[in-house]
Amino acid sequence: MRFYKATAFLFPRSYERRVLFFCFGAVHIPLIACIVLQAITGQWQPATLLTLLAATLVGTGLGLAAIHALLAPIGEATAMLAAIQNGERIPVVPAGGADLVGRLLTGVTMAANETAARIEQLVDAAERDPLTGIRNRRGFLDSAEQVLRGRSNAVLAIIDIDHFKSINDEYGHDTGDQLLQSLARKIEDYLRRSDICARWGGEEFAVLLPDTTLDEARLVMERLRATVALDTGLGVEDRAVTFSCGLAPVRTFAQLGDATKQADAALYAAKNAGRNQVHVTGS
């Protein structure tokens, strides 16, 4: 480290150039020694000097090229560290040898991928509801932003379990939690792979149906509502469970806030109309 620090003034921004500088000087030592010897003795041998000069230049070129190639793994390790700092995953793991640079490359690769995996796990945990395992509100919004990046004909659905408080009071919170888990799985299994569902909060769920009209979304949610109402295996003994749902159209992510308010209004209308219904905004 002392020599490294002492020579930092030479190409302070390029470690590779510093190495090449010293190698270039080392290769020319025989030529300089020959010139000094002939100068002292006064016996000049031009043919020998020219031959030695040519050999030195060729050797310098080959040596510099080889050193540049040998330093490439360090450049790759630096690039991988920069990538992991940007939150990227290393798709291809370079194979390192058993020497010092190889061990460095292997160690950096393993550390980078382990760090990236931990970051992915933390991000996934931050965007998942710990009870149901589906997206939470943050995860829903992040996914919706991707889907609604361009103009899209989508529909937002807000689902609320009917009489959930009485279920908790009568059967206990463990039963209520089991109901939330069962309904979350039911919603995920029923919807298309392109649809996005999440636990919106409490006993509410949100669903985004891309490339869907209001009529199509209403039909989908009506079928889901009927399926849930007929299912006695959602964890509340033999009691049937129902939900109410409000629908609203949304075309861009910027409109999602207004669409949420409209879907909530439609949901309250479904509740006021007797529950176990699907209502569309404005209807």
Summary of the structure (lengths in Angstrom):
residues: 283
radius of gyration: 34.5
end to end distance: 75.6
largest distance: 114.6
contacts: 810
relative contact order: 0.09
helix: 60%
strand: 12%
